[in-house]
Amino acid sequence: MPRCSPQQDALGAQAIICCMILVTGATGFIGRALLRHLLEAGQDVRVMIRPSRRSPRLPKGQPIDVAVVSLADERAIRAALRGVDVIYHLAGAEWQGRNANLLAVDMRGTEALARVAAEANVKRIITVSHLGASRSSGFPVFKAKGVAEEHIRRSGVPHTIFRSSLVFGPEDHFTTGLASLLRASPFFFPLPGSSRSVVQPLWVEDLVTVLMWSLDDEATINRTYEVGGSEYFTARQIVETLMQVTHSPRRLYELNPVLLRALIVTLESVVPNFPVSSFWLDYMAVSRTCAVDNLTRSFGLMPARFTYRLDYLKRRSWLGAAVASLSQRTTEATRRALERVRTFRS
């Protein structure tokens, strides 16, 4: 496979035109959105997915190379990186809830990937971390991400790190889980006692946009960016917003974080596919924010407002769904009829 070389763009700046991009965590929430953008841009993509009995959620009918690789297997990683120029490293264990192995995936896995990438002369690693990531953090997820960042920096591979606030969008692990719990809760809903801390939710499409833009922007190499949405919210404000969107009014009350964590851990162990993990409490335990204009100043992008991008949480009645389906079919039939008319006239 031919290697890529720098090429002058229209402004005279050097941009990296990639031959092959590897995406780890491509079946995750952010990974699926990024993969869609990469394919629409015509990029050659290879995805690295961990061995599993479940069929991977990948786009059908798309030219994608698939490497079934464990991040603990350096030999397999080396084979997966053959011919790769850029890595989007999105793999993480935190969304596996109580089964998450942050040490094996986020820390040791990233270390192995970065070391092999350096040996394979990979041109770039672009990764997503968390605001507040630090080796010295007392929260497991932020500690693991801080260690992972260090492994990437020490590898010597040119890199770009995005420290993100909570990311939301269809099928996320944030708003969809809370919405499910709200609908299932009988009359009341518990909040962590530290609900006065604030976060700034970031629309997944905004995050993926800057991930794509950074690919061809050499000014982003060896930089760490802190990115978040355009608004700050407390946990109470977030839940109140979701109650309005899902039409699930509940009485909110604050529960001691220790008791709430114990409750969530218990429910995770007895309820299959419980929609919220105990890590959610870590995200809301302390304020994790950055300047609201960071994306605008660094990339010229105005982040979407949280309340404007929650339509995916609204449930339509069976009648509304039927009307929408009928309208779509009618539109498609009309389009085909017009195409036949144009063909006949020509």
C-alpha positions as CSV (number, residue, x, y, z in Angstrom):
1,M,0.0,0.0,0.0
2,P,1.5,3.4,-0.9
3,R,2.4,5.7,1.9
4,C,1.0,9.2,2.1
5,S,3.0,12.3,1.6
6,P,2.4,16.0,2.6
7,Q,0.6,18.0,-0.1
8,Q,0.1,21.7,-0.6
9,D,-3.5,22.8,-0.1
10,A,-5.1,25.9,-1.7
11,L,-3.7,28.2,0.9
12,G,-0.1,26.9,0.5
13,A,-0.2,25.1,3.9
14,Q,0.9,21.5,4.2
15,A,-2.0,19.1,4.9
16,I,-1.8,15.4,5.5
17,I,-3.7,13.5,2.9
18,C,-4.3,10.0,4.3
19,C,-4.2,6.7,2.5
20,M,-5.4,4.6,5.4
21,I,-7.1,5.5,8.7
22,L,-7.5,3.1,11.6
23,V,-10.3,3.7,14.0
24,T,-10.4,2.0,17.4
25,G,-13.7,1.9,19.2
26,A,-15.5,2.3,15.9
27,T,-18.6,0.5,17.1
28,G,-19.0,2.9,20.1
29,F,-21.2,6.0,20.2
30,I,-18.6,8.5,19.0
31,G,-16.8,5.9,16.8
32,R,-20.0,5.2,14.7
33,A,-20.5,9.0,14.1
34,L,-16.8,9.4,13.1
35,L,-16.9,6.4,10.9
36,R,-19.9,7.8,9.0
37,H,-18.1,11.1,8.4
38,L,-14.9,9.4,7.2
39,L,-16.7,7.2,4.7
40,E,-18.7,10.1,3.4
41,A,-15.4,11.9,2.9
42,G,-14.1,9.0,0.8
43,Q,-11.4,8.0,3.2
44,D,-10.0,4.5,3.3
45,V,-10.9,3.1,6.7
46,R,-9.9,0.1,8.8
47,V,-11.6,-0.5,12.1
48,M,-10.1,-2.4,15.0
49,I,-12.8,-4.2,17.1
50,R,-12.3,-6.5,20.0
51,P,-13.2,-10.1,19.8
52,S,-16.9,-10.6,20.7
53,R,-19.7,-13.1,20.2
54,R,-21.9,-10.2,19.0
55,S,-21.9,-9.0,15.4
56,P,-20.3,-5.6,15.2
57,R,-22.5,-2.6,14.4
58,L,-20.8,-1.4,11.3
59,P,-22.2,0.3,8.2
60,K,-23.5,-2.2,5.7
61,G,-22.4,-2.1,2.1
62,Q,-19.4,0.1,2.8
63,P,-15.7,-0.6,1.9
64,I,-14.3,-1.1,5.4
65,D,-11.4,-3.3,6.5
66,V,-12.1,-5.0,9.8
67,A,-9.3,-6.2,12.1
68,V,-10.6,-8.3,15.1
69,V,-7.9,-7.5,17.6
70,S,-7.5,-7.3,21.4
71,L,-5.4,-4.3,22.6
72,A,-3.6,-6.8,24.8
73,D,-2.2,-8.6,21.7
74,E,0.7,-6.5,20.4
75,R,1.4,-9.0,17.6
76,A,-2.2,-8.6,16.3
77,I,-2.0,-4.8,16.7
78,R,1.2,-4.8,14.6
79,A,-0.7,-6.6,11.8
80,A,-3.6,-4.3,12.0
81,L,-1.4,-1.2,11.7
82,R,0.2,-2.4,8.5
83,G,-0.2,0.4,5.9
84,V,-1.9,2.7,8.4
85,D,-1.1,6.4,8.4
86,V,-3.4,7.9,11.0
87,I,-5.1,6.4,14.1
88,Y,-8.3,7.7,15.6
89,H,-8.1,6.1,19.1
90,L,-11.6,6.0,20.6
91,A,-11.5,2.6,22.4
92,G,-12.4,2.7,26.1
93,A,-13.9,0.4,28.7
94,E,-15.9,2.8,30.8
95,W,-19.2,2.2,29.0
96,Q,-19.0,-1.5,30.0
97,G,-20.2,-0.4,33.4
98,R,-19.3,-2.8,36.3
99,N,-17.5,-5.1,33.8
100,A,-15.2,-2.3,32.7
101,N,-11.4,-3.1,32.8
102,L,-9.9,0.4,32.6
103,L,-6.4,-1.0,33.4
104,A,-6.4,-3.5,30.5
105,V,-8.1,-1.3,27.9
106,D,-7.6,2.4,28.6
107,M,-4.1,2.2,30.2
108,R,-2.2,-0.9,29.0
109,G,-4.1,-1.1,25.7
110,T,-3.3,2.5,24.8
111,E,0.3,1.9,25.9
112,A,0.6,-1.1,23.5
113,L,-1.1,0.7,20.7
114,A,1.1,3.8,21.0
115,R,4.3,1.8,21.2
116,V,3.4,-0.3,18.1
117,A,2.3,2.8,16.2
118,A,5.8,4.4,16.8
119,E,7.4,1.2,15.5
120,A,5.2,1.2,12.4
121,N,6.0,4.9,11.7
122,V,2.3,6.0,12.0
123,K,2.1,9.6,11.1
124,R,-0.6,10.7,13.6
125,I,-2.7,9.6,16.6
126,I,-5.9,11.5,17.3
127,T,-7.7,10.6,20.5
128,V,-10.6,11.7,22.7
129,S,-10.0,12.0,26.4
130,H,-12.0,13.7,29.3
131,L,-11.9,17.1,30.8
132,G,-10.2,16.5,34.2
133,A,-8.1,13.6,33.0
134,S,-5.0,13.3,35.2
135,R,-2.8,10.5,36.5
136,S,-3.4,12.0,40.0
137,S,-7.2,12.0,39.8
138,G,-9.1,10.2,42.5
139,F,-11.7,9.1,39.9
140,P,-10.9,5.9,38.0
141,V,-12.0,7.0,34.6
142,F,-10.1,10.3,34.7
143,K,-7.0,8.6,36.1
144,A,-7.1,6.0,33.3
145,K,-7.5,8.7,30.6
146,G,-4.7,10.7,32.2
147,V,-2.3,7.7,32.0
148,A,-3.5,7.0,28.4
149,E,-2.6,10.6,27.4
150,E,0.9,10.2,28.9
151,H,1.5,7.0,26.9
152,I,0.5,8.7,23.7
153,R,2.7,11.8,24.3
154,R,5.7,9.6,25.3
155,S,5.4,7.4,22.2
156,G,6.9,10.1,20.0
157,V,4.1,9.8,17.4
158,P,2.6,13.2,16.4
159,H,-0.6,13.4,18.2
160,T,-3.7,15.5,18.9
161,I,-5.7,15.0,22.1
162,F,-9.2,16.3,22.6
163,R,-10.3,16.5,26.3
164,S,-14.0,16.6,26.0
165,S,-16.9,17.3,28.3
166,L,-19.9,14.9,28.3
167,V,-20.8,14.1,24.8
168,F,-24.5,13.6,23.9
169,G,-26.4,12.4,20.9
170,P,-28.6,9.5,19.6
171,E,-27.7,6.2,21.4
172,D,-25.3,8.0,23.8
173,H,-24.5,6.7,27.3
174,F,-25.6,10.0,28.9
175,T,-29.0,11.4,27.9
176,T,-30.5,8.2,26.6
177,G,-29.7,6.3,29.8
178,L,-31.1,9.1,32.0
179,A,-34.2,9.4,29.8
180,S,-34.8,5.6,30.2
181,L,-34.5,5.8,33.9
182,L,-36.8,8.8,34.1
183,R,-39.5,6.9,32.2
184,A,-39.1,3.9,34.4
185,S,-39.0,5.8,37.7
186,P,-42.2,5.9,39.8
187,F,-43.0,9.5,40.6
188,F,-39.6,10.5,41.9
189,F,-36.0,10.6,40.7
190,P,-32.8,10.7,42.8
191,L,-30.0,13.2,42.2
192,P,-26.4,13.0,43.6
193,G,-25.9,15.2,46.6
194,S,-23.1,16.9,44.6
195,S,-25.6,18.0,41.9
196,R,-24.4,21.6,42.1
197,S,-21.3,20.8,40.1
198,V,-21.6,21.8,36.4
199,V,-20.8,20.2,33.0
200,Q,-21.1,21.5,29.5
201,P,-22.6,18.9,27.2
202,L,-21.1,18.7,23.7
203,W,-23.1,17.6,20.6
204,V,-21.5,14.5,19.1
205,E,-21.6,16.0,15.6
206,D,-19.6,19.0,16.8
207,L,-16.9,16.8,18.3
208,V,-16.7,14.6,15.2
209,T,-16.5,17.7,13.0
210,V,-13.3,19.0,14.8
211,L,-11.9,15.5,14.8
212,M,-12.2,15.5,11.0
213,W,-10.9,19.0,10.6
214,S,-7.8,18.3,12.7
215,L,-6.9,15.5,10.3
216,D,-5.6,18.0,7.7
217,D,-4.5,20.8,10.0
218,E,-0.9,20.6,10.9
219,A,-1.4,23.4,13.5
220,T,-3.2,20.8,15.7
221,I,-0.2,18.4,15.8
222,N,1.1,17.8,19.3
223,R,-1.6,19.9,20.8
224,T,-4.2,19.2,23.6
225,Y,-7.6,20.9,23.2
226,E,-10.2,21.2,25.9
227,V,-13.7,21.2,24.2
228,G,-17.2,21.5,25.5
229,G,-20.6,22.9,24.6
230,S,-21.8,26.4,24.7
231,E,-23.6,26.2,28.0
232,Y,-23.1,25.1,31.6
233,F,-25.6,22.8,33.4
234,T,-25.9,21.3,36.8
235,A,-27.2,17.7,37.1
236,R,-30.5,19.1,38.3
237,Q,-30.9,21.3,35.3
238,I,-30.0,18.4,32.9
239,V,-32.6,16.1,34.5
240,E,-35.2,18.9,34.5
241,T,-34.5,19.4,30.7
242,L,-34.8,15.7,30.0
243,M,-38.1,15.6,32.0
244,Q,-39.5,18.3,29.7
245,V,-38.3,16.6,26.5
246,T,-39.6,13.1,27.5
247,H,-42.7,14.4,29.2
248,S,-41.8,12.5,32.3
249,P,-42.3,14.9,35.3
250,R,-40.8,13.5,38.4
251,R,-40.2,14.8,41.9
252,L,-36.4,15.3,42.3
253,Y,-34.6,14.8,45.6
254,E,-30.9,14.7,46.5
255,L,-29.4,11.4,47.7
256,N,-26.0,11.0,49.3
257,P,-23.6,10.1,46.6
258,V,-22.3,7.1,48.5
259,L,-25.8,5.7,48.8
260,L,-26.6,6.5,45.2
261,R,-23.5,4.8,44.0
262,A,-24.3,1.7,46.1
263,L,-27.8,1.7,44.6
264,I,-26.5,2.0,41.0
265,V,-23.9,-0.8,41.5
266,T,-26.6,-3.0,42.9
267,L,-29.0,-2.4,40.0
268,E,-26.2,-2.9,37.5
269,S,-25.6,-6.4,39.0
270,V,-29.2,-7.5,38.9
271,V,-30.8,-5.6,36.0
272,P,-29.7,-6.7,32.5
273,N,-28.5,-3.8,30.3
274,F,-29.0,-1.3,33.1
275,P,-28.8,2.1,31.2
276,V,-26.6,4.0,33.7
277,S,-23.2,3.0,35.2
278,S,-21.6,4.2,38.4
279,F,-19.1,6.1,36.3
280,W,-21.9,8.7,35.6
281,L,-21.6,9.8,39.2
282,D,-17.9,10.5,38.6
283,Y,-18.7,12.7,35.6
284,M,-21.0,14.8,37.8
285,A,-19.0,14.7,41.0
286,V,-16.9,17.8,40.2
287,S,-17.2,20.6,37.8
288,R,-15.5,19.8,34.5
289,T,-15.6,22.7,32.2
290,C,-13.6,24.8,29.8
291,A,-14.2,28.2,28.2
292,V,-17.5,28.1,26.2
293,D,-15.7,29.7,23.2
294,N,-12.9,27.2,23.0
295,L,-14.3,25.5,19.9
296,T,-15.0,28.9,18.3
297,R,-11.5,30.3,18.9
298,S,-9.6,27.1,17.9
299,F,-11.7,25.9,15.0
300,G,-14.2,28.6,14.1
301,L,-17.1,26.3,15.2
302,M,-20.1,27.4,17.3
303,P,-21.2,24.5,19.4
304,A,-24.9,23.4,19.2
305,R,-27.1,24.2,22.2
306,F,-28.0,21.3,24.4
307,T,-31.7,22.0,24.4
308,Y,-31.9,22.3,20.6
309,R,-30.5,18.8,19.9
310,L,-32.6,16.4,22.0
311,D,-35.3,15.5,19.5
312,Y,-34.0,12.0,19.4
313,L,-35.3,11.4,22.9
314,K,-38.9,12.2,22.0
315,R,-41.2,9.2,21.6
316,R,-43.7,9.3,18.8
317,S,-47.1,7.6,19.1
318,W,-47.8,4.6,16.8
319,L,-50.1,6.9,14.8
320,G,-47.4,9.5,14.4
321,A,-44.9,6.9,13.4
322,A,-47.4,5.4,10.9
323,V,-48.1,8.9,9.4
324,A,-44.4,9.6,9.1
325,S,-43.8,6.2,7.4
326,L,-46.7,6.8,4.9
327,S,-45.4,10.3,4.1
328,Q,-41.9,8.9,3.5
329,R,-43.2,6.3,1.2
330,T,-45.4,8.8,-0.7
331,T,-42.4,11.1,-1.2
332,E,-40.2,8.2,-2.4
333,A,-43.0,7.1,-4.9
334,T,-43.4,10.7,-6.1
335,R,-39.6,11.0,-6.7
336,R,-39.5,7.8,-8.7
337,A,-42.5,8.9,-10.8
338,L,-40.7,12.2,-11.6
339,E,-37.6,10.3,-12.5
340,R,-39.6,8.1,-14.9
341,V,-41.2,11.2,-16.5
342,R,-37.7,12.8,-17.0
343,T,-36.4,9.6,-18.6
344,F,-39.4,9.4,-20.9
345,R,-39.0,13.1,-22.0
346,S,-35.3,12.7,-22.7
